[in-house]
Amino acid sequence: MTSPESDQTLAFRAQHLDAGATAPQIARLVERVCHEISLALVPIVGQRGVAALFARSVQLSAKSHPWLLGLSASMGTGMSSGKSADGTPAEFNPSALSALIATQPRNEAAVGACHLLQTFCELLAKLVGRALTERLLRTPWLTFLSGTAAQDNTQ
């Protein structure tokens, strides 16, 4: 049985790959979604909590998409300001993720980005439950599924 997020990411991949979205377009969309996720979650778990969830999501997703290790190697898992004294990432930087996604082949950009976002949602659901996860991430998922940034060719 698949989760609603799994079905949504599969629909996104089919829609945007069939529509010919480029890797930079996909990267802009993912950056926007990550920013909206941060806006939704920082008041609840704090910047370090969001950064830790993204860092773990990158670590797990990199097993299937090794290019994501570029975030860890070059930018401390896409975190700005490095890590805190206890090793927890201080802050997640969606721009670093976007830059990395933009350099990938179109198909891998979509598949890797979807896998990363799916992993993030699954980790959050394990922490706070599926119902609360769906409620908290409703706006970011709508942005993701609408693909407005992926279809925007002006940037």
Order of alpha helices (4+ residues) and beta strands (2+ residues): alpha-alpha-alpha-beta-beta-alpha-alpha-alpha-alpha-alpha
